[in-house]
């Protein structure tokens, strides 16, 4: 029952990272908001969640994990209902901020609960179950959001959290055991404020950079400078104080550092490819939103299958071998995606998406298990919060980079292709071509402009997929950072046996 509650909390939060995206145009009309104002519906949630992820470890250790988990689950559910009832854009942004504040703790706390609830030899299975919620939520979010919006209204994008929230709160109250709170913990306000300013400003710059033209905008320049100052004061303070806000002892563990590196790559690949796949299927190939959502869901199918199997694989295969295999499979799928065009068939998209999802599943479960294999128990909540923060920041960076590169790449490709559309081009002089693309007529020029834009977009998408593929390939050798999972499990089992004998 604790597993069910942890899963419902995870699914709730993971869904809300992407489910509202498709409903934005409908919200914009109902709330009478401008394009810039409606984007704050996403930005406010992302920034609030990023800032509040960092102190989750301290808050849970200070007041007790069960109490905080219940408060955050209830707060997230109430904030979701309030979002659905919002009457104007000000209320919506405020309620989304609250949703982000309460939702930040759900994923790290659910992971910590799952790790503590299962014995060492069952943790791979536990992380498989938990990972399904984390990975499937963002993948299924757009298609579920599209169905709810078209069938009912955009309000149900938020109301859908209500049953999950009620089950989570009641289940946690009934079945979860409370941890021992440490009332002597001191809160490092200076460290938290400096980190919050650094993370919040960075997230704002990343999220709004594409809309405002990056460093051409005074706002983005100011946010970047404030972010650098915030991080500077955070690190300068943390390395010189006795009780820093973040326990840097977690970074002394080799497996945890390796987990952070690969979690950053996972966040970048998962969310950046999601940000590219939906506009590609809808704008380039021309599928309606529901068809695009179903095709995107096939990646979730591959992830689901991998997570069901990988718990068994870890009994016989090293975690670093599985991680490297998953990264290679992801790289291969990205290689095939670089060759996609507006004529790519549905079977090709489905096969490549399933393969990519399977690769993501092969990486995520061993990664979530091995990152905490040798980390001391008292640092586990801090570790889960840091791992979630790393994934969120990396996903924001990945989305911002690929979208910026997509926009600029599309412009460059269009300009280069346009240079070859001249009367002196022999291809333009062919009778069959000249009959349709007659540059002396308005219709001919209009058709040519549309063709050039589509081809420029195909080239830009191909270059983006190529960039993500290179990043994934470069990360594969880093699997050597991770120690032997089997040796660590044997060592922990021996320690547990010794402790039992001593008792």
C-alpha positions as CSV (number, residue, x, y, z in Angstrom):
1,X,0.0,0.0,0.0
2,X,2.9,2.3,0.7
3,X,4.1,1.5,-2.8
4,X,0.7,2.4,-4.3
5,X,0.7,5.8,-2.5
6,X,4.3,6.6,-3.5
7,X,3.4,5.7,-7.1
8,X,0.2,7.9,-7.2
9,X,2.2,10.8,-5.8
10,X,4.9,10.3,-8.4
11,X,2.5,10.0,-11.3
12,X,0.6,13.1,-10.2
13,X,3.7,15.3,-10.2
14,X,5.3,13.7,-13.3
15,X,2.1,14.2,-15.3
16,X,1.9,17.9,-14.4
17,X,5.3,18.7,-15.9
18,X,3.8,18.2,-19.4
19,X,0.1,17.8,-19.3
20,X,-0.8,21.5,-19.2
21,X,1.3,22.3,-22.3
22,X,-1.3,21.3,-24.9
23,X,-4.1,23.1,-23.0
24,X,-2.3,26.6,-23.1
25,X,-4.1,27.9,-26.2
26,X,-7.5,27.0,-24.7
27,X,-6.5,28.6,-21.4
28,X,-5.3,31.7,-23.2
29,X,-8.8,32.3,-24.7
30,X,-10.7,31.6,-21.5
31,X,-8.5,33.7,-19.2
32,X,-8.1,36.5,-21.8
33,X,-4.3,36.4,-21.5
34,X,-1.6,37.5,-23.9
35,X,1.0,35.0,-25.3
36,X,3.6,36.2,-22.8
37,X,1.2,36.0,-19.9
38,X,0.0,32.5,-20.6
39,X,3.6,31.2,-20.8
40,X,3.9,32.1,-17.1
41,X,1.5,29.2,-16.4
42,X,4.4,26.9,-17.3
43,X,7.2,29.1,-16.0
44,X,5.8,29.7,-12.6
45,X,5.4,26.0,-11.9
46,X,8.9,25.1,-13.2
47,X,10.7,27.9,-11.2
48,X,8.8,27.1,-7.9
49,X,9.4,23.4,-8.2
50,X,13.1,24.0,-8.9
51,X,13.6,26.3,-6.0
52,X,11.7,24.1,-3.5
53,X,13.4,20.8,-4.5
54,X,16.7,21.8,-2.9
55,X,15.4,22.0,0.8
56,X,13.3,18.8,0.7
57,X,16.0,16.8,2.4
58,X,16.3,19.3,5.3
59,X,12.6,19.7,5.8
60,X,11.9,15.9,5.8
61,X,14.8,15.3,8.3
62,X,13.6,18.2,10.5
63,X,9.9,17.6,10.7
64,X,9.5,13.9,9.7
65,X,9.1,12.4,6.2
66,X,5.5,11.2,6.6
67,X,4.2,14.5,7.9
68,X,5.8,16.5,5.0
69,X,4.8,13.9,2.4
70,X,1.1,14.2,3.5
71,X,1.2,18.0,3.6
72,X,2.8,18.2,0.2
73,X,0.4,15.7,-1.4
74,X,-2.6,17.5,0.1
75,X,-1.3,20.9,-0.9
76,X,-0.6,19.8,-4.4
77,X,-4.1,18.3,-4.8
78,X,-5.8,21.5,-3.5
79,X,-3.6,23.7,-5.6
80,X,-4.5,21.6,-8.7
81,X,-8.2,22.0,-8.0
82,X,-7.7,25.7,-7.5
83,X,-5.9,25.9,-10.9
84,X,-8.9,24.3,-12.6
85,X,-11.2,26.9,-10.9
86,X,-9.0,29.9,-11.7
87,X,-11.0,32.9,-13.2
88,X,-8.1,35.0,-14.5
89,X,-4.5,34.8,-15.4
90,X,-3.3,36.2,-12.0
91,X,-5.1,33.5,-10.1
92,X,-3.8,30.8,-12.5
93,X,-0.2,31.8,-12.1
94,X,-0.5,32.1,-8.3
95,X,-2.1,28.6,-8.0
96,X,0.5,27.2,-10.3
97,X,3.2,28.6,-8.1
98,X,1.6,26.9,-5.1
99,X,1.4,23.7,-7.2
100,X,5.1,23.9,-7.9
101,X,6.0,24.6,-4.2
102,X,4.1,21.5,-2.9
103,X,4.9,19.3,-5.9
104,X,8.7,19.7,-5.6
105,X,8.8,17.2,-2.7
106,X,6.7,14.5,-4.1
107,X,9.2,12.8,-6.4
108,X,12.3,12.8,-4.1
109,X,10.2,11.8,-1.1
110,X,8.4,9.0,-3.0
111,X,11.8,7.7,-4.1
112,X,13.2,7.8,-0.6
113,X,10.2,6.0,0.7
114,X,10.5,3.3,-1.9
115,X,14.2,2.8,-1.2
116,X,13.5,2.4,2.6
117,X,10.5,0.1,2.1
118,X,12.3,-2.6,0.3
119,X,15.2,-4.9,1.2
120,X,18.5,-4.5,-0.7
121,X,17.9,-7.4,-3.1
122,X,14.4,-6.0,-3.9
123,X,15.5,-2.4,-4.6
124,X,15.9,-3.0,-8.4
125,X,12.3,-4.1,-8.5
126,X,11.2,-1.2,-6.4
127,X,13.0,1.3,-8.7
128,X,11.3,-0.4,-11.7
129,X,7.9,0.2,-10.2
130,X,8.7,3.8,-9.1
131,X,10.5,4.6,-12.4
132,X,7.3,3.8,-14.4
133,X,5.6,6.8,-12.8
134,X,8.6,9.1,-13.3
135,X,9.2,8.1,-16.9
136,X,5.7,7.5,-18.2
137,X,4.2,10.6,-16.6
138,X,6.0,13.1,-18.9
139,X,5.6,10.8,-21.9
140,X,1.8,10.2,-21.4
141,X,1.1,13.8,-20.3
142,X,0.7,15.4,-23.7
143,X,-1.7,12.7,-25.1
144,X,-3.8,12.6,-21.9
145,X,-3.9,16.4,-21.8
146,X,-5.0,16.6,-25.4
147,X,-7.8,14.0,-24.8
148,X,-9.1,15.7,-21.7
149,X,-9.0,19.2,-23.3
150,X,-10.8,18.1,-26.5
151,X,-13.3,15.8,-24.8
152,X,-14.1,17.9,-21.8
153,X,-12.2,21.2,-21.2
154,X,-8.8,22.5,-20.1
155,X,-10.0,22.6,-16.5
156,X,-9.9,18.7,-16.4
157,X,-6.2,18.9,-17.0
158,X,-6.0,19.9,-13.4
159,X,-9.0,18.2,-11.9
160,X,-7.6,14.8,-13.0
161,X,-5.2,15.1,-10.0
162,X,-8.0,15.0,-7.5
163,X,-8.5,11.2,-7.3
164,X,-4.8,10.6,-7.3
165,X,-4.3,13.1,-4.5
166,X,-7.1,11.7,-2.3
167,X,-5.7,8.1,-2.6
168,X,-2.2,9.3,-1.8
169,X,-3.1,11.4,1.3
170,X,-5.5,8.7,2.8
171,X,-3.0,5.9,2.0
172,X,0.0,7.7,3.5
173,X,-2.0,8.5,6.7
174,X,-3.0,4.9,7.1
175,X,0.0,2.9,6.0
176,X,3.3,4.9,6.1
177,X,5.6,4.8,9.1
178,X,7.0,8.1,10.3
179,X,10.7,8.7,10.5
180,X,12.4,10.2,13.6
181,X,12.5,14.0,13.2
182,X,15.7,15.8,14.2
183,X,14.6,19.0,15.9
184,X,18.2,20.2,16.4
185,X,18.8,20.8,12.7
186,X,19.6,24.4,12.0
187,X,18.3,25.9,8.7
188,X,20.9,27.7,6.7
189,X,18.9,30.7,5.5
190,X,21.7,32.4,3.7
191,X,22.6,29.3,1.7
192,X,19.0,28.6,0.8
193,X,18.3,32.2,-0.3
194,X,21.5,32.3,-2.4
195,X,20.7,28.9,-4.0
196,X,17.1,29.9,-4.6
197,X,18.1,33.1,-6.3
198,X,20.7,31.2,-8.5
199,X,18.3,28.4,-9.5
200,X,15.2,30.6,-9.9
201,X,17.0,33.2,-12.1
202,X,18.6,30.4,-14.2
203,X,15.3,28.7,-14.8
204,X,13.7,32.0,-15.7
205,X,16.4,32.7,-18.2
206,X,16.2,29.2,-19.7
207,X,12.5,29.2,-19.9
208,X,12.0,32.7,-21.4
209,X,15.2,33.0,-23.4
210,X,13.7,31.7,-26.6
211,X,10.7,34.1,-26.5
212,X,12.9,37.1,-25.7
213,X,15.9,36.5,-28.0
214,X,18.4,35.3,-25.3
215,X,21.2,37.7,-24.7
216,X,19.7,40.3,-26.9
217,X,17.1,40.8,-24.2
218,X,18.0,43.0,-21.1
219,X,15.8,40.7,-19.0
220,X,17.7,37.6,-19.9
221,X,21.1,39.3,-19.3
222,X,19.9,40.5,-15.9
223,X,18.6,37.1,-14.9
224,X,21.9,35.4,-16.0
225,X,23.9,37.9,-14.0
226,X,21.7,37.4,-10.9
227,X,22.0,33.7,-11.3
228,X,25.8,33.7,-11.4
229,X,25.9,36.0,-8.3
230,X,23.5,33.7,-6.5
231,X,25.5,30.6,-7.2
232,X,28.8,32.3,-6.3
233,X,27.5,33.3,-2.9
234,X,26.0,29.9,-2.4
235,X,29.2,28.0,-3.0
236,X,31.4,30.6,-1.2
237,X,29.1,30.4,1.8
238,X,28.7,26.6,1.7
239,X,32.5,25.9,1.6
240,X,33.2,28.2,4.6
241,X,30.3,27.4,7.0
242,X,30.1,24.6,9.5
243,X,26.5,23.5,8.6
244,X,25.9,24.2,4.9
245,X,22.4,24.1,3.4
246,X,23.3,21.1,1.2
247,X,25.2,18.2,2.8
248,X,28.2,17.9,0.5
249,X,29.0,14.5,2.0
250,X,26.6,13.0,-0.6
251,X,29.2,14.0,-3.3
252,X,31.9,11.9,-1.6
253,X,30.1,8.7,-2.8
254,X,31.4,7.6,-6.2
255,X,28.2,5.9,-7.3
256,X,26.1,8.9,-6.4
257,X,28.2,11.2,-8.5
258,X,27.9,8.8,-11.4
259,X,24.2,8.7,-10.8
260,X,24.0,12.6,-11.0
261,X,26.0,12.7,-14.2
262,X,23.8,10.1,-15.9
263,X,20.6,11.6,-14.5
264,X,21.6,14.9,-16.1
265,X,22.0,13.1,-19.4
266,X,18.7,11.3,-18.9
267,X,16.9,14.6,-18.2
268,X,18.4,16.2,-21.2
269,X,17.6,13.3,-23.6
270,X,14.1,12.5,-22.3
271,X,12.7,16.1,-22.2
272,X,14.6,17.5,-25.2
273,X,13.5,14.7,-27.5
274,X,9.9,15.1,-26.2
275,X,10.1,18.9,-26.9
276,X,11.2,18.0,-30.5
277,X,8.9,15.0,-31.2
278,X,5.5,16.7,-30.7
279,X,6.1,19.7,-33.1
280,X,7.8,17.4,-35.6
281,X,4.8,15.0,-35.8
282,X,2.3,17.9,-35.9
283,X,4.0,20.6,-37.9
284,X,6.3,18.8,-40.3
285,X,4.4,15.5,-41.0
286,X,1.0,17.0,-40.2
287,X,-0.6,14.6,-37.8
288,X,-3.6,15.8,-35.7
289,X,-2.8,16.2,-32.0
290,X,-4.5,12.9,-30.9
291,X,-2.5,10.8,-33.5
292,X,0.7,12.6,-32.5
293,X,-0.1,11.8,-28.8
294,X,-0.6,8.1,-29.6
295,X,2.7,7.9,-31.5
296,X,4.5,9.6,-28.6
297,X,2.9,7.1,-26.3
298,X,4.8,4.2,-28.1
299,X,8.0,5.4,-26.4
300,X,6.3,4.9,-23.1
301,X,5.4,1.4,-24.1
302,X,9.1,0.6,-24.7
303,X,10.0,2.2,-21.3
304,X,7.3,0.1,-19.6
305,X,8.6,-3.2,-21.1
306,X,12.2,-2.4,-20.2
307,X,11.3,-1.5,-16.6
308,X,9.4,-4.7,-16.2
309,X,12.5,-6.7,-17.3
310,X,15.4,-4.7,-16.0
311,X,14.8,-5.6,-12.3
312,X,15.4,-9.3,-13.3
313,X,18.4,-8.3,-15.4
314,X,20.2,-6.7,-12.5
315,X,20.4,-10.0,-10.7
316,X,22.8,-11.3,-13.4
317,X,24.2,-8.2,-15.2
318,X,26.2,-5.3,-13.8
319,X,24.3,-2.0,-13.5
320,X,27.0,-0.1,-15.5
321,X,26.7,-2.6,-18.3
322,X,22.9,-2.1,-18.5
323,X,23.4,1.7,-18.4
324,X,25.9,1.6,-21.2
325,X,23.7,-0.7,-23.2
326,X,20.7,1.6,-22.7
327,X,22.7,4.6,-23.8
328,X,23.9,2.8,-26.9
329,X,20.3,1.9,-27.8
330,X,19.2,5.5,-27.3
331,X,22.1,6.7,-29.5
332,X,21.1,4.3,-32.3
333,X,17.5,5.4,-32.1
334,X,18.6,9.1,-32.3
335,X,20.8,8.2,-35.3
336,X,17.7,6.9,-37.2
337,X,15.7,10.0,-36.1
338,X,18.3,12.2,-37.9
339,X,17.0,10.7,-41.1
340,X,13.3,11.4,-40.5
341,X,11.5,13.5,-43.2
342,X,7.9,14.5,-43.8
343,X,7.5,11.2,-45.6
344,X,8.6,9.0,-42.7
345,X,6.1,6.2,-42.2
346,X,4.2,5.4,-39.0
347,X,5.8,1.9,-38.6
348,X,9.3,3.5,-38.7
349,X,8.3,6.1,-36.1
350,X,6.8,3.4,-33.8
351,X,9.8,1.1,-34.0
352,X,12.3,3.9,-33.3
353,X,10.2,5.3,-30.5
354,X,9.8,1.9,-28.8
355,X,13.6,1.3,-29.1
356,X,14.4,4.7,-27.6
357,X,11.9,4.1,-24.8
358,X,13.4,0.7,-24.1
359,X,16.9,2.3,-23.9
360,X,15.6,4.9,-21.4
361,X,14.2,2.2,-19.2
362,X,17.4,0.2,-19.3
363,X,19.3,3.3,-18.0
364,X,16.8,4.7,-15.5
365,X,16.2,1.7,-13.2
366,X,19.9,0.7,-12.7
367,X,20.7,4.4,-12.3
368,X,18.1,5.0,-9.6
369,X,19.3,1.8,-7.8
370,X,23.0,2.1,-8.0
371,X,23.1,5.9,-7.1
372,X,22.0,5.0,-3.5
373,X,23.7,1.6,-3.2
374,X,26.6,2.9,-1.1
375,X,25.1,6.2,0.2
376,X,24.5,6.2,3.9
377,X,20.9,5.9,5.0
378,X,20.8,9.3,6.8
379,X,21.8,11.0,3.5
380,X,19.2,9.3,1.4
381,X,16.5,12.0,1.4
382,X,19.1,14.7,0.6
383,X,20.4,12.4,-2.2
384,X,16.9,11.9,-3.8
385,X,16.3,15.7,-3.6
386,X,19.6,16.4,-5.3
387,X,19.1,13.8,-8.0
388,X,15.6,15.2,-8.8
389,X,17.1,18.8,-8.9
390,X,19.8,17.7,-11.3
391,X,17.3,16.0,-13.6
392,X,15.0,19.1,-13.6
393,X,17.8,21.6,-14.3
394,X,19.3,19.4,-17.0
395,X,15.9,19.0,-18.7
396,X,15.4,22.8,-18.7
397,X,18.8,23.3,-20.2
398,X,18.2,20.6,-22.8
399,X,14.8,21.9,-23.8
400,X,16.1,25.5,-24.1
401,X,19.1,24.5,-26.1
402,X,17.3,22.3,-28.6
403,X,14.5,24.8,-29.2
404,X,16.9,27.7,-29.6
405,X,19.0,25.6,-32.0
406,X,15.8,24.5,-33.9
407,X,14.7,28.1,-34.4
408,X,18.1,29.3,-35.5
409,X,18.8,26.2,-37.6
410,X,15.5,26.6,-39.4
411,X,16.3,30.2,-40.3
412,X,19.8,29.3,-41.6
413,X,18.6,26.3,-43.6
414,X,15.8,28.4,-45.2
415,X,18.3,31.1,-46.2
416,X,20.7,28.6,-47.8
417,X,18.0,26.8,-49.6
418,X,16.5,30.0,-50.8
419,X,19.7,31.0,-52.5
420,X,19.3,28.1,-54.9
421,X,15.8,29.1,-56.0
422,X,16.8,31.2,-59.1
423,X,15.8,31.1,-62.8
424,X,19.3,29.8,-63.5
425,X,18.8,26.6,-61.5
426,X,18.4,23.8,-64.1
427,X,16.0,22.0,-61.8
428,X,13.7,25.0,-61.9
429,X,13.7,25.0,-65.7
430,X,12.4,21.4,-66.0
431,X,8.9,21.4,-67.6
432,X,7.2,19.4,-64.8
433,X,8.7,21.6,-62.1
434,X,8.1,24.9,-63.9
435,X,4.4,24.0,-64.5
436,X,3.8,24.0,-60.7
437,X,6.6,26.1,-59.2
438,X,6.3,29.0,-61.7
439,X,8.2,31.8,-59.9
440,X,6.5,34.4,-62.1
441,X,3.2,33.7,-60.4
442,X,2.0,34.4,-56.8
443,X,0.8,30.8,-56.4
444,X,4.1,29.4,-57.6
445,X,6.1,31.6,-55.2
446,X,3.7,30.7,-52.3
447,X,4.1,27.0,-52.9
448,X,7.9,27.3,-53.1
449,X,7.9,29.2,-49.8
450,X,6.0,26.5,-48.1
451,X,8.2,23.8,-49.5
452,X,11.4,25.6,-48.4
453,X,10.0,26.1,-44.9
454,X,9.2,22.4,-44.5
455,X,12.6,21.3,-45.8
456,X,14.4,23.9,-43.6
457,X,12.5,22.5,-40.6
458,X,13.4,18.9,-41.5
459,X,17.1,19.9,-41.7
460,X,16.9,21.8,-38.4
461,X,15.2,18.9,-36.6
462,X,17.9,16.5,-38.0
463,X,20.7,18.6,-36.6
464,X,19.0,18.8,-33.2
465,X,18.7,15.0,-33.1
466,X,22.3,14.7,-34.1
467,X,23.4,17.0,-31.3
468,X,21.5,15.0,-28.7
469,X,22.9,11.8,-30.2
470,X,26.5,13.1,-29.8
471,X,25.9,14.1,-26.2
472,X,24.5,10.6,-25.4
473,X,27.5,8.9,-27.1
474,X,30.0,11.1,-25.2
475,X,28.3,10.0,-21.9
476,X,28.7,6.3,-22.5
477,X,32.4,6.0,-21.3
478,X,31.3,7.8,-18.1
479,X,29.7,4.5,-17.1
480,X,33.1,3.5,-15.8
481,X,32.6,6.1,-13.0
482,X,30.1,3.7,-11.4
483,X,31.4,0.9,-9.2
484,X,30.5,-2.7,-9.3
485,X,26.8,-3.0,-8.3
486,X,27.2,-6.7,-7.5
487,X,30.2,-6.1,-5.2
488,X,28.4,-3.3,-3.4
489,X,25.3,-5.5,-2.9
490,X,27.4,-8.3,-1.5
491,X,29.2,-5.9,0.9
492,X,25.9,-4.5,2.1
493,X,24.4,-7.9,2.6
494,X,27.5,-8.9,4.7
495,X,27.1,-5.8,6.7
496,X,23.4,-6.5,7.3
497,X,24.2,-10.1,8.4
498,X,26.9,-8.9,10.7
499,X,24.5,-6.3,12.3
500,X,21.9,-9.0,12.8
501,X,24.4,-11.3,14.5
502,X,25.5,-8.5,16.8
503,X,21.9,-7.8,17.7
